[in-house]
Amino acid sequence: ACPGGCIDGGGQPYHSGHGSILQKRMQAIYNIDENKAVRQSHLNPEVIKLYREYLGEPYSGLAHKLLHTHFKVRTEI
């Protein structure tokens, strides 16, 4: 997850009519990302260890069961 929410994502704070705030937020998140030592999940030592010690191979049955999400269309009441 992105610190503070993803840029233009569903968890982003709502700012009515303040495009400059969104631009500043976007630049801050990009700056944080650029300074990270590990920027790709498949190169993250903790993710590698999780697969090696518990999940097995990527796309294994257990990995799929625990990590994949299924969405359902829901109507408002």
C-alpha positions as a Python dict, from the first residue, in 0.01 Angstrom:
ca = {
    (1, 'A'): (0, 0, 0),
    (2, 'C'): (112, 353, -64),
    (3, 'P'): (194, 562, 243),
    (4, 'G'): (-105, 790, 282),
    (5, 'G'): (-295, 624, -3),
    (6, 'C'): (-230, 575, -372),
    (7, 'I'): (-229, 869, -611),
    (8, 'D'): (-583, 909, -738),
    (9, 'G'): (-682, 587, -557),
    (10, 'G'): (-997, 511, -365),
    (11, 'G'): (-830, 576, -28),
    (12, 'Q'): (-707, 920, -128),
    (13, 'P'): (-826, 1215, 78),
    (14, 'Y'): (-1100, 1411, -100),
    (15, 'H'): (-1006, 1764, -203),
    (16, 'S'): (-1283, 1954, -377),
    (17, 'G'): (-1143, 2189, -640),
    (18, 'H'): (-785, 2193, -508),
    (19, 'G'): (-578, 2056, -799),
    (20, 'S'): (-257, 2204, -656),
    (21, 'I'): (-295, 1989, -344),
    (22, 'L'): (-325, 1677, -558),
    (23, 'Q'): (-16, 1775, -759),
    (24, 'K'): (188, 1832, -441),
    (25, 'R'): (69, 1501, -298),
    (26, 'M'): (154, 1321, -621),
    (27, 'Q'): (507, 1465, -626),
    (28, 'A'): (562, 1375, -260),
    (29, 'I'): (462, 1012, -321),
    (30, 'Y'): (685, 991, -631),
    (31, 'N'): (976, 1134, -426),
    (32, 'I'): (922, 875, -152),
    (33, 'D'): (920, 597, -413),
    (34, 'E'): (1237, 720, -586),
    (35, 'N'): (1429, 704, -258),
    (36, 'K'): (1326, 349, -163),
    (37, 'A'): (1598, 83, -168),
    (38, 'V'): (1357, -181, -303),
    (39, 'R'): (1106, -54, -556),
    (40, 'Q'): (975, -379, -706),
    (41, 'S'): (786, -638, -503),
    (42, 'H'): (949, -939, -671),
    (43, 'L'): (1291, -808, -556),
    (44, 'N'): (1180, -751, -196),
    (45, 'P'): (1376, -988, 32),
    (46, 'E'): (1073, -1034, 258),
    (47, 'V'): (850, -1135, -34),
    (48, 'I'): (1118, -1373, -162),
    (49, 'K'): (1142, -1532, 184),
    (50, 'L'): (763, -1564, 209),
    (51, 'Y'): (750, -1757, -118),
    (52, 'R'): (1054, -1969, -35),
    (53, 'E'): (937, -2066, 315),
    (54, 'Y'): (559, -2076, 281),
    (55, 'L'): (389, -2006, -52),
    (56, 'G'): (613, -2203, -288),
    (57, 'E'): (618, -2076, -644),
    (58, 'P'): (439, -1763, -766),
    (59, 'Y'): (90, -1855, -891),
    (60, 'S'): (89, -2171, -678),
    (61, 'G'): (-246, -2283, -544),
    (62, 'L'): (-169, -2154, -194),
    (63, 'A'): (-43, -1818, -325),
    (64, 'H'): (-356, -1782, -536),
    (65, 'K'): (-585, -1875, -246),
    (66, 'L'): (-423, -1630, -2),
    (67, 'L'): (-320, -1340, -225),
    (68, 'H'): (-580, -1308, -500),
    (69, 'T'): (-896, -1108, -460),
    (70, 'H'): (-1239, -1163, -609),
    (71, 'F'): (-1482, -879, -658),
    (72, 'K'): (-1859, -892, -662),
    (73, 'V'): (-2091, -634, -808),
    (74, 'R'): (-2312, -501, -532),
    (75, 'T'): (-2611, -279, -570),
    (76, 'E'): (-2688, 2, -331),
    (77, 'I'): (-2992, -39, -112),
}
